[in-house]
Amino acid sequence: MDILGLITINPMSFNIWSLRISLTLTTSIFIIAMVLAVRAFLHAKSLDHKHLDSVKDKHASPQDTLAESVAKMLWATSQSEGAAGQPAPKEFLYDATREVAQNNFNGLFVNRIYMCANLLPPIGLWGTVAGMIVIFLYTGDPGSAINNGAIGAKLWSTYFALMYYVLLQGICVCLDVVAKRSINRGLQVKI
């Protein structure tokens, strides 16, 4: 197959290599997102109230779980005084702490997983389009194995990309629920 008279491509090898590239990219991105998801679930693990009450007055560290971070943040802000010398209202402290913790968790984990998930469908579609190019540019027999196999093989790249996409979207929904539970657990410390 000649492309503009400049490049000659063997349709069979082009089909195989483009499929390998597409599947490798989608699977690599999926694995990266799954590693982030595991880290997110571990970060949002549930802790008991006694532990949270015992650590709330300690300094925050990067190793803290989500609930520990929330408890420490709530405790620290409840101990400080406002501009008028009065402590801030508890409702404000709870709401502000919840919002900061949720935004932090989303920024560290959920938004990155969503980004990985949103990259997958275009990469899978790229694989299918590459197979269609082989079919449309190949001047041989339209019913040949190359033409029939090109689009069939390429549809696998789209299939896996969409399957990975749906799984990651579901994981993000679960992470949102787990994070809210962990944040609410951290907000139950005594201030």
DAVEN-V831333 format. One record per residue. N is the residue number from 0. RES is the residue in one small letter. OMEGA is omega in whole degrees, 0 to 359 (NA if undefined). BURIAL is b if it has 24 or more other C-alpha atoms within 12 Angstrom, else e. D_LAST is the distance of its C-alpha to the last C-alpha in whole Angstrom. Layout:
# DAVEN-V831333
n->N res->RES omega->OMEGA burial->BURIAL d_last->D_LAST
n->N res->RES omega->OMEGA burial->BURIAL d_last->D_LAST
This chain:
# DAVEN-V831333
n->0 res->m omega->177 burial->e d_last->73
n->1 res->d omega->175 burial->e d_last->74
n->2 res->i omega->180 burial->e d_last->71
n->3 res->l omega->180 burial->e d_last->73
n->4 res->g omega->183 burial->e d_last->76
n->5 res->l omega->186 burial->e d_last->73
n->6 res->i omega->174 burial->e d_last->72
n->7 res->t omega->184 burial->e d_last->73
n->8 res->i omega->172 burial->e d_last->70
n->9 res->n omega->184 burial->e d_last->71
n->10 res->p omega->182 burial->b d_last->69
n->11 res->m omega->181 burial->b d_last->68
n->12 res->s omega->177 burial->e d_last->67
n->13 res->f omega->179 burial->b d_last->65
n->14 res->n omega->182 burial->b d_last->64
n->15 res->i omega->183 burial->b d_last->62
n->16 res->w omega->179 burial->e d_last->61
n->17 res->s omega->176 burial->b d_last->59
n->18 res->l omega->179 burial->b d_last->58
n->19 res->r omega->180 burial->b d_last->57
n->20 res->i omega->181 burial->e d_last->55
n->21 res->s omega->180 burial->b d_last->53
n->22 res->l omega->178 burial->b d_last->52
n->23 res->t omega->179 burial->e d_last->51
n->24 res->l omega->183 burial->b d_last->49
n->25 res->t omega->180 burial->b d_last->47
n->26 res->t omega->179 burial->b d_last->46
n->27 res->s omega->179 burial->e d_last->45
n->28 res->i omega->178 burial->b d_last->43
n->29 res->f omega->180 burial->b d_last->42
n->30 res->i omega->177 burial->e d_last->41
n->31 res->i omega->180 burial->b d_last->39
n->32 res->a omega->179 burial->b d_last->37
n->33 res->m omega->175 burial->b d_last->36
n->34 res->v omega->176 burial->e d_last->35
n->35 res->l omega->180 burial->b d_last->33
n->36 res->a omega->178 burial->b d_last->32
n->37 res->v omega->178 burial->e d_last->31
n->38 res->r omega->180 burial->e d_last->29
n->39 res->a omega->179 burial->b d_last->27
n->40 res->f omega->178 burial->b d_last->27
n->41 res->l omega->179 burial->e d_last->26
n->42 res->h omega->183 burial->b d_last->23
n->43 res->a omega->183 burial->b d_last->22
n->44 res->k omega->184 burial->b d_last->22
n->45 res->s omega->178 burial->e d_last->20
n->46 res->l omega->181 burial->b d_last->18
n->47 res->d omega->184 burial->e d_last->16
n->48 res->h omega->180 burial->e d_last->13
n->49 res->k omega->180 burial->e d_last->14
n->50 res->h omega->181 burial->e d_last->15
n->51 res->l omega->177 burial->b d_last->12
n->52 res->d omega->181 burial->b d_last->9
n->53 res->s omega->182 burial->e d_last->12
n->54 res->v omega->187 burial->b d_last->12
n->55 res->k omega->183 burial->b d_last->9
n->56 res->d omega->178 burial->b d_last->10
n->57 res->k omega->179 burial->e d_last->14
n->58 res->h omega->178 burial->e d_last->16
n->59 res->a omega->178 burial->e d_last->16
n->60 res->s omega->180 burial->e d_last->20
n->61 res->p omega->181 burial->e d_last->22
n->62 res->q omega->181 burial->e d_last->23
n->63 res->d omega->172 burial->b d_last->19
n->64 res->t omega->181 burial->b d_last->19
n->65 res->l omega->180 burial->b d_last->18
n->66 res->a omega->178 burial->b d_last->15
n->67 res->e omega->178 burial->b d_last->14
n->68 res->s omega->180 burial->b d_last->14
n->69 res->v omega->180 burial->b d_last->12
n->70 res->a omega->180 burial->b d_last->9
n->71 res->k omega->179 burial->b d_last->10
n->72 res->m omega->180 burial->b d_last->11
n->73 res->l omega->180 burial->b d_last->8
n->74 res->w omega->182 burial->b d_last->6
n->75 res->a omega->181 burial->b d_last->9
n->76 res->t omega->179 burial->b d_last->10
n->77 res->s omega->181 burial->b d_last->7
n->78 res->q omega->180 burial->e d_last->8
n->79 res->s omega->180 burial->e d_last->12
n->80 res->e omega->178 burial->e d_last->14
n->81 res->g omega->182 burial->e d_last->16
n->82 res->a omega->182 burial->e d_last->20
n->83 res->a omega->181 burial->e d_last->20
n->84 res->g omega->180 burial->e d_last->18
n->85 res->q omega->175 burial->e d_last->15
n->86 res->p omega->179 burial->e d_last->12
n->87 res->a omega->177 burial->e d_last->12
n->88 res->p omega->183 burial->e d_last->12
n->89 res->k omega->180 burial->e d_last->9
n->90 res->e omega->178 burial->e d_last->12
n->91 res->f omega->180 burial->e d_last->13
n->92 res->l omega->180 burial->b d_last->10
n->93 res->y omega->183 burial->b d_last->11
n->94 res->d omega->180 burial->e d_last->14
n->95 res->a omega->179 burial->e d_last->15
n->96 res->t omega->178 burial->b d_last->13
n->97 res->r omega->182 burial->b d_last->15
n->98 res->e omega->180 burial->e d_last->18
n->99 res->v omega->181 burial->e d_last->18
n->100 res->a omega->180 burial->b d_last->17
n->101 res->q omega->179 burial->b d_last->20
n->102 res->n omega->179 burial->e d_last->22
n->103 res->n omega->179 burial->e d_last->22
n->104 res->f omega->179 burial->b d_last->23
n->105 res->n omega->180 burial->b d_last->26
n->106 res->g omega->181 burial->e d_last->27
n->107 res->l omega->189 burial->b d_last->27
n->108 res->f omega->192 burial->b d_last->28
n->109 res->v omega->181 burial->b d_last->29
n->110 res->n omega->179 burial->b d_last->31
n->111 res->r omega->178 burial->b d_last->33
n->112 res->i omega->176 burial->b d_last->34
n->113 res->y omega->179 burial->b d_last->35
n->114 res->m omega->178 burial->b d_last->37
n->115 res->c omega->181 burial->b d_last->39
n->116 res->a omega->183 burial->b d_last->40
n->117 res->n omega->175 burial->b d_last->41
n->118 res->l omega->188 burial->b d_last->44
n->119 res->l omega->182 burial->b d_last->45
n->120 res->p omega->178 burial->b d_last->47
n->121 res->p omega->179 burial->e d_last->49
n->122 res->i omega->176 burial->b d_last->50
n->123 res->g omega->178 burial->b d_last->51
n->124 res->l omega->176 burial->b d_last->53
n->125 res->w omega->178 burial->b d_last->55
n->126 res->g omega->179 burial->b d_last->56
n->127 res->t omega->179 burial->b d_last->58
n->128 res->v omega->178 burial->b d_last->59
n->129 res->a omega->177 burial->b d_last->60
n->130 res->g omega->179 burial->b d_last->62
n->131 res->m omega->177 burial->b d_last->64
n->132 res->i omega->178 burial->b d_last->65
n->133 res->v omega->181 burial->b d_last->67
n->134 res->i omega->185 burial->b d_last->68
n->135 res->f omega->182 burial->e d_last->69
n->136 res->l omega->182 burial->b d_last->71
n->137 res->y omega->185 burial->b d_last->73
n->138 res->t omega->181 burial->e d_last->76
n->139 res->g omega->181 burial->e d_last->77
n->140 res->d omega->181 burial->e d_last->78
n->141 res->p omega->181 burial->e d_last->75
n->142 res->g omega->184 burial->e d_last->75
n->143 res->s omega->180 burial->e d_last->74
n->144 res->a omega->179 burial->e d_last->72
n->145 res->i omega->182 burial->b d_last->70
n->146 res->n omega->180 burial->b d_last->70
n->147 res->n omega->181 burial->b d_last->68
n->148 res->g omega->184 burial->b d_last->66
n->149 res->a omega->183 burial->b d_last->65
n->150 res->i omega->178 burial->b d_last->63
n->151 res->g omega->179 burial->b d_last->62
n->152 res->a omega->182 burial->b d_last->61
n->153 res->k omega->178 burial->b d_last->59
n->154 res->l omega->176 burial->b d_last->57
n->155 res->w omega->180 burial->b d_last->55
n->156 res->s omega->177 burial->b d_last->53
n->157 res->t omega->179 burial->b d_last->52
n->158 res->y omega->181 burial->b d_last->51
n->159 res->f omega->179 burial->b d_last->49
n->160 res->a omega->180 burial->b d_last->47
n->161 res->l omega->177 burial->b d_last->47
n->162 res->m omega->177 burial->e d_last->46
n->163 res->y omega->180 burial->b d_last->43
n->164 res->y omega->181 burial->b d_last->42
n->165 res->v omega->178 burial->e d_last->41
n->166 res->l omega->181 burial->b d_last->39
n->167 res->l omega->176 burial->b d_last->37
n->168 res->q omega->177 burial->b d_last->36
n->169 res->g omega->178 burial->e d_last->35
n->170 res->i omega->179 burial->b d_last->33
n->171 res->c omega->177 burial->b d_last->31
n->172 res->v omega->178 burial->e d_last->31
n->173 res->c omega->179 burial->e d_last->29
n->174 res->l omega->178 burial->b d_last->27
n->175 res->d omega->179 burial->b d_last->26
n->176 res->v omega->181 burial->e d_last->25
n->177 res->v omega->180 burial->b d_last->24
n->178 res->a omega->179 burial->b d_last->21
n->179 res->k omega->177 burial->b d_last->20
n->180 res->r omega->180 burial->b d_last->19
n->181 res->s omega->178 burial->b d_last->18
n->182 res->i omega->179 burial->b d_last->15
n->183 res->n omega->177 burial->b d_last->14
n->184 res->r omega->178 burial->b d_last->14
n->185 res->g omega->180 burial->b d_last->11
n->186 res->l omega->181 burial->b d_last->9
n->187 res->q omega->178 burial->b d_last->9
n->188 res->v omega->180 burial->b d_last->6
n->189 res->k omega->178 burial->e d_last->4
n->190 res->i omega->NA burial->b d_last->0
